[in-house]
């Protein structure tokens, strides 16, 4: 065997051991000091990464980094999908549709305008910056709101939006890249791409999710009973890969697999006794591990030199992003959903809830790889947006729900 391969494998195992151990310690600390664990993961990644102590350097593991990002985000979305009750989702489908499409576009334009004025870059690249950070982060929002006792309508709107707006954010980002490269923009064509990407992902996820659950449930087709957790991972991976091959949203597909899994009764699927409980324990451990990996590696790979160069201007853009772009996006979309009957307190809460995370980070990384002009600047602003929104918005989500009197008594979940 190649000596270099053995050395790389040993180095990778050393890195994983350090990350998991630090993750365990930081998770315990976060519960004591009431700061979101992901903020501590990012900070630890910066400290142990090349920028400070240089204990961990992940630059030679590009493929593995991409696998962690893609699978981690997909599996977290699967977990979010399991939390969605289809009957509740039906009540707020207009809100989710508007926030995940029109809302993302509004946020892109508002943030892009401020970036254009402050950084004095071409407007097309300012719009690109706005598009990259426009989508919210399921890897933070799903675990955060699973633990919060707010109304199912509000909770599931926030979780579902974080899944659906990833597709819109990515489509707008690459549409702008195409325009910057000399292409043309078509509203109709972009809407068609969005419908194809999101709708295709839903279709793939529904088919794969149904087949996977049918194989592990009671009945004559349940030939894989007893392997619910293993089948879930296979279904998530399979749905993601199939979606990628045919050019639709793998993240949407993973989310839909979770929705099928969490709504078995609607699909007339009967789980084997005890299988869901065992799956839940396995899933919680897996989610914990992938979150440690995603956010600590994000910290390891942050470019502090670029951040220090543009921190002042970036801060102004991010403040406009949080206090103007998101509220405007919500106020111009959510009130139009009369069926959902949103009250002013719920609308105010939606204005504040828009944490940035792994998908914007991945998009920023892709722009650097593609050598897009101003990609380093976009990456710097994205990194700061992640740190600021996770530190201030995620950490205050529970407190704000209490202030706005949105907390409800927990109910026993019936599968």
C-alpha positions, 0 to 999 in steps of 0.5 A: 500500500502507498505510504502516502495513503496510509499517512493521509488515512492516519492524519484523517483519523487524528483530525476526526478524533480531535473534532469529535472530542472537542465537539463533545466538550463544547456541547457540554459547555454550550448548555451551561453558558446558553450559547448555540453549540455551533458558534463554539464549534466554529470558534474552536475550528478557527483556533485549531485551524491553520489561522491560529494553532495549525493543529488541523489542516483539512486542505488535502481532504477536499473530497471528504470535506465535500462528502461531509458537507453534502451528506451532513446537510442532506441528513439534517434536512431528512431529520427536519422533514420527519418533523413536518406534519403534512396536514400542518404544512398544508396550512402554510404552504403559501407562506413557505412558497412565497418566503422560499422564492419571492422572499429569497429574491427580495433579500438578494436585491436588498442586500445586493444594493447595500453591498454595491453602495458600500463595497463599490463593486459592480452591481452584478457581483453585489447581487451575487453576494446577496444571493449567496447568503439569502438562504437560511440554514437547516443544520442550525434551525432544525435542531434548534426548533426541534427543542423549542415549544412554539406552535407547530404552524410557526415551527414547521414554517421555519423548518420547511422554509430552510429546506425549500429556500436552498434550491431558490438560493442556489438557482439565483446564485448560478443564474447571476453567475451566468449573467456575469459571464455574459449570459442572459437572464429570463424570469420565465426560464429562472422560474422554470428552473426553480420548479424543475429543481424543487419539484424534481427533488420532491418527486425523487424524494417521495419515490425513494422515501416510499420504497425505503419505508415500505421495505422496512415496515410491516407487510409482505413487502417489508423484507428489510424489517429491523433495519430502519436506521440503515435504510434511512441513510441509504434512502437519503444517499440514494435520493441525493445522488439520483437527484444530482444525476438528473439535475434536480435538488438533492437537498429537497429530495432528502427533505421529502424522504424525511417527510414520508418517514415522519408521516407513515400513516398518511402513506398507509405504512405501519412501522415495526414495533420499536423500530422508530425508537431505535431509529430516533436514538441512532439519528440523534447521534448521527446528527450530533456528529455531522453538526460537529464536523460541518461547523468545526471544519467551517471554522478551520477553513475560514480565511481570517486575512480576508475577513480582517481586511473587510470586516467593517464594510462587511458588518454594515452589509450584514446589519442591513441584511439582518435588520432590513432585507429579512424584515422586508422579505417577510413583510412583503410575502407573509401577510398575503397568506390569509389562510395561515392567519399570521398574527403580528407577533408571529410575523415579528418572529419570522422577521428575526429568524434567518440564520445563515450557515452551511449552504451559503458557505458551500456556495461561497466555496464553489465561487472561489473554486470557479475563480469568480471575480470578488469571490474572496470578498463574498466568502469573507462576508458569508463567513461573517454572516454565519458567525453573526447570525448564529451568535445573535439570532440563534442564541436569542430565538428561545428568549424572543419566543418567550418575550413574544409569548409564542411558547406553547405547552409540549404535546406528545408526538403521535406517529 
